[in-house]
Amino acid sequence: MIGRLVGLPVVGAVVGAANGTVAGARQIYDWSRPVGFLAFALDSTWALPATAASLACHATATVQRDAGFSVGLSRRRNRYVYARGLRFRRGFAITLGNTVNGAGDLTVPRRRKLVTDHEDVHVWQTRWLGPLFPVLYGGWLVGGGLVATAAWLAGRRDAPFTRLLDTYAYYLNPFEWWAYSRDDHWPPSGKLEGVGWQRPCVASFTGTRA
């Protein structure tokens, strides 16, 4: 037990140092503004488990022929962005810690907006909630999957099971509702019409910037 407690700070220091090294080389933190110091502090402390996951993204990117690291969307933006990188589902970006993966063709305005107005929300959700974020997000995925399965078994056949699953487990996830709302993209086209939240939960970045 004592060995484990002693080992935790060592692991934390290694993860923090590794993130600092990569961040320094790629210049992702905006040291000219307080938000950059806050991002670095959270990535190095409260959100350290998620930062460790982001290092796995960098490791994956290094073995790819071209992971598509975006300097323009990463440098001094307090995040890393890969056009490809670690991906689990075609067409969907995934954010782990401070790293956005699978952003797609970033010459397309919609994909750039996806990074700045949607995935960046997930980056900060992870920072604010730290180790609670994967538990809460993953818990909703499991619970939503069970609800979708129950609805399917109860006889709901007006949509494919995969769309039921996407709606209950993914789109209705409060963290996704928040991000899609900020992106001015609620309700998303993949969500079943008339199910769950009907209106955005927060103002979009588009509206607040107008």
Secondary structure, 3 states (H helix, E strand, C coil): CHHHHHHHHHHHHHHHHHHHHHHHHHCCCCCCCHHHHHHHHHHCCCCHHHHHHHHHHHHHHHHCCCCCECCCCCCCCCCEEECCCCCCCCCCCEEECCEEECCCCCCCHHHHHHHHHHHHHHHHHHHHHCCHHHHHHHHHHHHHHHHHHHHHHCCCCCCCHHHHHHHHHHHCCHHHHHHHHHCCCCCCCCCCCCCCCCCCCCCCHHHHHC
